[in-house]
Amino acid sequence: MVMEVSGTIRQLIPDAEQIVDGESQTPSRPSSPLVKVFEPDKRIPPLPVAQRPPLPSMEQQQAEQAYQALYGGPVLRVNRYSGTDRDWIELVRWDVPIGYTGDLHEISIQSDDDAKTRYRIFLANHDQNVPTDRQTSTPLSFKWDRGVLPGGVSVWVEVRTTDGTAIVVDATITGTIR
């Protein structure tokens, strides 16, 4: 688009009265000055460096070892099975190391489909004969008070589906090792 203009070209000056065709043009509203916005500094000071705590003294280490020898250290085994296997699958396992004893506290099991899930529980390598021909309701929680396991034995839970239906089963074993 081409426009033809006659006359001289002048730069308009803001806030000055403009005259067009002999008529004074005043702004319809007073001009408002823009407010200056200050952008915050994008750099932040670095975080303070924390000194590493000193290593425990030999006496503190010996006291901790004596405490663990008396009361033991915690054991937690957690696992999830998701599948359609009709054969027994190991769900969760705890092996007590040789030279130590294990205190079994609890075995917990939960399934998303109780009607299609079957369990077998083994303590100290012996099947606990949980009925596998019946439906159980979960969550199941088996507590063993004073259940001491010698070193070299295992505790584990096996799971399977009755007819190939997809199941999701969670299990935990808690205990103490001394």
Backbone bond lengths (Angstrom), bond angles and torsions (degrees), N, CA, C in turn:
res aa  C-N    CA-C-N  psi(-1)  N-CA   C-N-CA  omega(-1)  CA-C   N-CA-C  phi
1 M - - - 1.439 - - 1.533 107.69 -
2 V 1.296 116.27 131.37 1.454 121.64 -178.38 1.526 107.79 -117.37
3 M 1.337 115.00 133.91 1.459 118.90 178.17 1.520 108.13 -118.86
4 E 1.300 114.09 140.81 1.451 118.30 176.11 1.513 108.34 -105.86
5 V 1.319 114.19 134.06 1.451 119.38 -176.99 1.514 107.85 -133.10
6 S 1.323 114.77 141.22 1.461 117.89 175.33 1.521 108.28 -112.71
7 G 1.278 117.79 156.23 1.451 122.00 179.00 1.516 110.78 104.63
8 T 1.278 114.39 -171.07 1.471 119.26 -178.25 1.525 108.75 -101.17
9 I 1.315 114.14 148.11 1.466 119.86 179.41 1.520 106.98 -95.09
10 R 1.326 113.57 127.29 1.451 119.23 179.56 1.529 109.20 -126.99
11 Q 1.271 113.79 146.86 1.463 119.63 175.58 1.515 107.60 -78.18
12 L 1.367 115.85 128.59 1.463 119.41 177.10 1.518 109.22 -77.18
13 I 1.271 115.03 141.89 1.457 121.31 -178.25 1.520 107.65 -104.79
14 P 1.311 117.73 125.43 1.476 119.38 179.85 1.520 110.32 -62.56
15 D 1.305 115.90 152.46 1.462 125.16 178.57 1.533 113.42 60.02
16 A 1.323 117.21 14.18 1.472 119.57 176.09 1.517 107.28 -107.42
17 E 1.297 115.84 147.40 1.458 119.99 -179.72 1.524 108.94 -67.96
18 Q 1.324 116.60 130.53 1.455 122.54 -179.75 1.538 108.11 -107.79
19 I 1.303 116.26 141.51 1.465 120.71 179.49 1.511 107.91 -117.94
20 V 1.345 115.73 122.01 1.455 122.09 179.48 1.517 106.83 -123.13
21 D 1.369 115.81 125.36 1.462 121.95 -177.76 1.526 111.83 50.04
22 G 1.315 116.14 41.57 1.457 122.00 176.08 1.509 112.97 76.06
23 E 1.362 118.28 5.40 1.458 121.04 -178.02 1.520 108.53 -112.01
24 S 1.307 114.36 133.36 1.451 119.73 -179.29 1.526 109.28 -74.54
25 Q 1.328 115.25 133.16 1.468 120.86 178.69 1.529 107.88 -109.49
26 T 1.284 115.59 119.26 1.467 120.00 176.42 1.526 107.98 -112.89
27 P 1.254 116.24 147.75 1.458 117.71 -179.83 1.518 110.60 -61.36
28 S 1.358 115.89 142.46 1.454 119.86 -178.06 1.535 111.04 -72.28
29 R 1.298 116.03 -24.05 1.463 119.45 177.15 1.515 107.10 -141.04
30 P 1.258 115.99 151.47 1.461 117.13 -179.81 1.527 109.43 -67.14
31 S 1.282 114.47 142.73 1.453 118.40 -179.88 1.530 108.75 -70.85
32 S 1.331 114.53 143.01 1.466 118.61 178.82 1.526 107.55 -109.31
33 P 1.286 115.93 128.64 1.463 117.74 179.44 1.530 109.70 -70.17
34 L 1.302 115.51 144.56 1.463 119.55 178.45 1.517 109.20 -71.44
35 V 1.307 113.95 139.51 1.451 119.47 179.07 1.524 107.10 -83.02
36 K 1.303 116.01 130.66 1.452 119.55 179.09 1.516 108.94 -76.10
37 V 1.312 113.72 128.34 1.457 120.28 177.48 1.521 107.10 -106.02
38 F 1.289 114.01 125.67 1.449 118.60 -179.75 1.523 109.38 -93.86
39 E 1.307 116.05 126.01 1.458 121.19 179.80 1.524 108.02 -82.78
40 P 1.329 115.73 131.18 1.464 117.11 -178.95 1.531 110.64 -67.97
41 D 1.286 114.19 155.35 1.459 120.15 178.87 1.519 108.30 -65.88
42 K 1.328 117.78 127.38 1.452 121.73 -175.64 1.520 112.37 -80.50
43 R 1.257 116.56 -14.35 1.451 119.61 177.87 1.515 109.06 -85.18
44 I 1.314 116.07 135.47 1.455 119.87 176.73 1.528 107.42 -116.14
45 P 1.286 115.71 152.42 1.471 117.33 179.53 1.533 109.17 -67.90
46 P 1.301 118.09 147.87 1.464 120.14 179.88 1.518 110.82 -66.37
47 L 1.334 114.55 153.38 1.456 119.64 178.34 1.524 109.33 -68.24
48 P 1.313 116.30 149.46 1.465 117.74 -179.93 1.525 110.03 -68.19
49 V 1.282 116.00 145.84 1.453 122.02 179.44 1.515 108.13 -88.31
50 A 1.337 115.21 122.46 1.457 119.62 179.61 1.524 109.24 -88.22
51 Q 1.273 115.21 136.63 1.450 119.84 177.79 1.524 109.29 -72.04
52 R 1.322 115.96 143.42 1.460 119.99 176.49 1.520 108.71 -68.84
53 P 1.335 115.56 141.34 1.458 116.34 176.62 1.525 109.72 -69.26
54 P 1.292 117.66 152.05 1.469 119.27 -179.96 1.525 110.09 -68.78
55 L 1.315 115.58 153.20 1.454 120.32 175.95 1.523 109.30 -63.72
56 P 1.346 116.71 148.54 1.469 117.20 178.93 1.528 110.74 -64.72
57 S 1.291 114.31 150.86 1.471 119.19 -179.89 1.526 108.97 -70.24
58 M 1.317 115.65 166.92 1.458 121.28 179.83 1.530 110.44 -60.97
59 E 1.328 117.07 -37.23 1.464 121.30 179.13 1.530 110.70 -65.15
60 Q 1.343 116.65 -41.45 1.468 120.17 178.58 1.528 110.86 -65.71
61 Q 1.324 118.12 -39.56 1.463 120.99 178.35 1.522 110.85 -64.71
62 Q 1.336 117.24 -41.92 1.452 120.44 178.87 1.527 111.21 -66.13
63 A 1.328 117.01 -37.73 1.461 120.68 177.76 1.530 110.57 -64.45
64 E 1.319 117.20 -40.53 1.478 121.13 178.30 1.527 110.90 -66.23
65 Q 1.331 117.24 -40.74 1.455 120.22 177.63 1.521 110.96 -64.93
66 A 1.325 117.43 -39.95 1.462 120.75 177.75 1.523 110.86 -65.24
67 Y 1.335 116.65 -39.93 1.469 120.95 178.58 1.527 110.32 -62.40
68 Q 1.343 116.65 -46.29 1.459 120.08 179.90 1.524 111.48 -66.82
69 A 1.338 117.86 -32.12 1.459 119.86 177.16 1.527 110.45 -65.97
70 L 1.349 116.23 -35.88 1.463 119.69 179.40 1.530 112.20 -80.31
71 Y 1.316 116.36 -48.79 1.460 120.67 -171.69 1.520 113.79 -105.61
72 G 1.300 117.86 -16.08 1.461 121.54 176.51 1.514 113.90 85.02
73 G 1.342 112.89 173.55 1.461 120.72 177.09 1.517 109.28 -112.60
74 P 1.317 117.64 149.74 1.472 120.11 -175.71 1.525 112.51 -70.09
75 V 1.331 115.07 149.47 1.463 122.70 176.41 1.520 107.22 -129.05
76 L 1.328 115.87 131.98 1.462 121.52 175.81 1.516 108.07 -140.32
77 R 1.311 116.41 124.17 1.461 122.19 175.49 1.517 106.86 -121.73
78 V 1.340 116.44 127.96 1.461 122.57 -177.74 1.523 108.17 -132.55
79 N 1.328 116.89 138.98 1.463 119.65 176.15 1.520 109.78 -155.86
80 R 1.329 114.53 160.44 1.466 122.61 177.46 1.516 108.27 -130.84
81 Y 1.331 115.39 137.57 1.464 121.01 174.06 1.517 107.57 -117.27
82 S 1.308 115.47 136.00 1.458 121.96 175.62 1.517 106.82 -136.46
83 G 1.331 116.96 116.01 1.457 118.65 -178.48 1.511 113.07 177.66
84 T 1.352 114.44 -169.88 1.463 121.81 -175.82 1.528 111.49 -129.05
85 D 1.340 118.79 21.69 1.458 121.83 -175.73 1.521 111.80 -69.76
86 R 1.347 115.52 134.17 1.462 121.12 174.05 1.521 111.25 -90.02
87 D 1.337 117.14 -14.91 1.457 121.60 176.39 1.525 108.94 -88.03
88 W 1.326 116.25 156.68 1.452 120.77 -179.38 1.526 110.58 -66.58
89 I 1.335 116.18 130.75 1.460 124.55 179.73 1.527 107.82 -120.50
90 E 1.346 116.30 132.53 1.463 119.07 177.18 1.525 109.46 -69.46
91 L 1.322 115.67 124.01 1.463 121.47 -176.85 1.531 111.21 -92.81
92 V 1.326 117.15 -51.10 1.465 121.02 -179.02 1.532 107.69 -148.82
93 R 1.354 116.58 147.91 1.463 120.70 -174.80 1.527 110.68 -147.43
94 W 1.342 115.02 145.04 1.462 122.61 173.50 1.519 107.44 -132.95
95 D 1.330 116.47 119.72 1.460 123.13 176.71 1.520 108.10 -103.15
96 V 1.340 116.38 121.96 1.469 120.81 178.22 1.525 107.18 -82.72
97 P 1.335 118.30 121.54 1.466 120.02 -177.63 1.528 111.85 -64.40
98 I 1.326 115.48 149.79 1.459 121.29 176.60 1.529 108.00 -65.55
99 G 1.319 116.06 137.56 1.463 121.04 -178.58 1.517 113.01 96.05
100 Y 1.314 117.64 -5.80 1.467 122.86 178.70 1.523 108.76 -124.59
101 T 1.320 116.03 167.66 1.463 120.98 170.04 1.518 107.40 -120.90
102 G 1.319 115.26 153.24 1.457 120.19 179.67 1.512 110.90 -120.71
103 D 1.314 116.24 135.68 1.467 122.01 174.47 1.518 107.10 -101.86
104 L 1.325 117.03 112.11 1.464 121.27 179.30 1.512 108.69 -82.13
105 H 1.329 116.80 127.49 1.462 121.27 179.73 1.528 111.63 -101.75
106 E 1.340 116.93 -51.73 1.463 117.89 -172.97 1.526 111.20 -158.39
107 I 1.327 115.06 146.96 1.467 123.07 168.99 1.522 105.75 -122.20
108 S 1.334 116.76 125.37 1.468 121.80 179.72 1.517 109.10 -122.61
109 I 1.336 116.03 139.12 1.461 122.01 -178.02 1.525 108.47 -136.85
110 Q 1.338 115.79 141.07 1.464 120.50 175.63 1.521 109.23 -144.63
111 S 1.338 116.24 134.15 1.460 122.06 -179.83 1.517 109.95 -121.76
112 D 1.335 115.65 154.61 1.468 119.28 176.73 1.530 111.69 -87.56
113 D 1.352 118.41 -11.81 1.466 122.19 179.55 1.528 108.61 -141.92
114 D 1.339 115.85 88.55 1.460 120.93 -175.94 1.523 112.92 -60.68
115 A 1.331 117.81 -35.83 1.459 121.16 -176.25 1.523 112.27 -66.12
116 K 1.304 118.71 -26.79 1.462 122.54 -175.23 1.529 113.84 -106.60
117 T 1.338 118.57 1.96 1.461 121.91 -174.42 1.521 110.22 -109.05
118 R 1.337 116.16 135.87 1.462 122.76 175.75 1.529 108.90 -127.98
119 Y 1.355 116.50 148.97 1.456 122.70 -175.16 1.520 111.24 -126.29
120 R 1.331 115.18 153.61 1.458 123.31 165.34 1.517 106.72 -134.02
121 I 1.330 116.27 135.30 1.463 121.58 -178.68 1.525 108.15 -120.21
122 F 1.336 115.84 132.31 1.459 122.30 179.53 1.525 108.80 -119.55
123 L 1.349 116.88 126.51 1.456 123.04 175.57 1.524 107.62 -118.46
124 A 1.314 116.59 129.43 1.462 122.28 -179.03 1.523 109.78 50.53
125 N 1.328 116.06 43.73 1.462 124.81 176.66 1.528 113.71 67.93
126 H 1.335 119.30 14.07 1.465 122.50 179.52 1.521 109.82 -117.10
127 D 1.340 115.28 133.09 1.464 121.86 177.80 1.531 108.74 -65.34
128 Q 1.319 116.99 133.54 1.465 122.15 -178.98 1.526 112.55 -89.84
129 N 1.327 117.57 6.17 1.470 123.66 175.00 1.523 113.30 55.08
130 V 1.313 116.20 45.21 1.464 120.50 171.77 1.523 106.06 -67.70
131 P 1.330 118.90 129.03 1.474 119.66 -177.71 1.535 111.14 -59.17
132 T 1.321 116.19 120.47 1.461 120.60 -178.76 1.523 112.01 -96.61
133 D 1.335 117.27 0.42 1.464 120.24 179.27 1.523 111.69 -100.41
134 R 1.342 117.82 5.08 1.460 121.58 -178.37 1.520 111.35 -125.80
135 Q 1.317 113.89 151.83 1.460 120.05 176.88 1.524 109.23 -80.94
136 T 1.327 116.20 137.52 1.464 121.43 173.91 1.519 108.30 -115.06
137 S 1.313 115.31 158.08 1.465 120.49 177.21 1.516 108.41 -101.09
138 T 1.297 116.41 133.96 1.458 119.66 179.22 1.511 109.03 -109.44
139 P 1.292 119.31 160.72 1.449 128.22 9.36 1.529 111.36 -76.68
140 L 1.333 115.01 143.04 1.460 123.13 175.62 1.518 107.87 -103.26
141 S 1.315 115.86 139.09 1.459 120.33 178.91 1.523 107.17 -137.85
142 F 1.330 116.06 112.60 1.458 121.88 179.62 1.521 108.31 -105.49
143 K 1.329 116.32 116.12 1.464 121.23 -179.63 1.518 108.55 -102.28
144 W 1.339 115.41 132.61 1.458 121.54 176.15 1.515 107.57 -118.48
145 D 1.322 116.13 109.40 1.460 120.42 173.96 1.520 107.81 -89.91
146 R 1.299 115.18 131.79 1.468 122.05 179.96 1.529 111.43 60.33
147 G 1.310 117.62 34.37 1.461 121.63 175.96 1.514 109.53 -87.41
148 V 1.338 117.62 91.71 1.458 122.28 -176.56 1.518 108.87 -94.18
149 L 1.330 116.26 129.44 1.458 122.46 -179.18 1.527 108.99 -113.20
150 P 1.326 118.46 132.02 1.464 119.71 177.90 1.527 110.70 -74.13
151 G 1.314 115.75 161.02 1.465 120.41 177.98 1.518 110.92 -63.91
152 G 1.319 116.04 146.00 1.459 121.76 178.51 1.514 114.38 92.19
153 V 1.343 119.03 -1.63 1.464 120.95 177.19 1.517 109.56 -107.01
154 S 1.330 115.12 171.22 1.468 120.31 -176.60 1.514 110.80 -133.90
155 V 1.319 113.64 157.63 1.462 122.56 171.62 1.514 105.56 -124.28
156 W 1.336 118.25 130.92 1.448 119.88 177.69 1.514 111.35 -153.45
157 V 1.326 114.50 162.07 1.459 123.39 178.86 1.517 107.32 -124.08
158 E 1.342 115.86 133.68 1.457 121.75 174.77 1.523 108.30 -113.90
159 V 1.320 115.77 152.38 1.460 121.27 -176.49 1.522 109.29 -141.26
160 R 1.321 115.72 153.79 1.465 121.24 174.12 1.518 109.04 -156.06
161 T 1.327 116.04 164.71 1.455 121.66 174.75 1.528 108.09 -101.05
162 T 1.317 116.72 149.18 1.467 120.31 -175.66 1.512 113.12 -75.40
163 D 1.339 117.43 -34.03 1.470 119.25 -173.64 1.526 114.25 -137.27
164 G 1.320 117.99 18.93 1.458 120.47 179.17 1.516 113.83 88.68
165 T 1.321 117.51 6.36 1.463 121.32 176.46 1.529 108.84 -70.09
166 A 1.310 117.17 142.32 1.464 121.36 178.31 1.527 109.82 -67.64
167 I 1.332 116.01 129.42 1.462 122.03 177.93 1.524 109.31 -129.63
168 V 1.324 114.70 155.40 1.466 122.01 173.41 1.519 106.03 -127.79
169 V 1.338 115.95 120.69 1.460 121.39 -175.92 1.523 108.89 -127.71
170 D 1.331 116.69 133.69 1.459 123.52 175.80 1.521 108.54 -113.72
171 A 1.342 116.45 144.94 1.465 120.19 177.95 1.515 110.31 -147.10
172 T 1.329 115.62 150.38 1.460 122.39 174.86 1.522 109.86 -135.40
173 I 1.308 115.41 147.00 1.463 122.41 171.03 1.519 106.12 -125.55
174 T 1.340 116.90 127.70 1.466 121.00 177.25 1.521 109.13 -119.92
175 G 1.309 115.90 146.85 1.451 120.74 179.61 1.505 111.38 -170.72
176 T 1.330 114.83 -167.73 1.450 122.86 178.68 1.509 107.67 -137.43
177 I 1.302 116.59 140.12 1.469 121.11 178.63 1.524 108.40 -114.40
178 R 1.366 114.96 132.24 1.482 120.59 179.92 1.503 109.54 -129.68
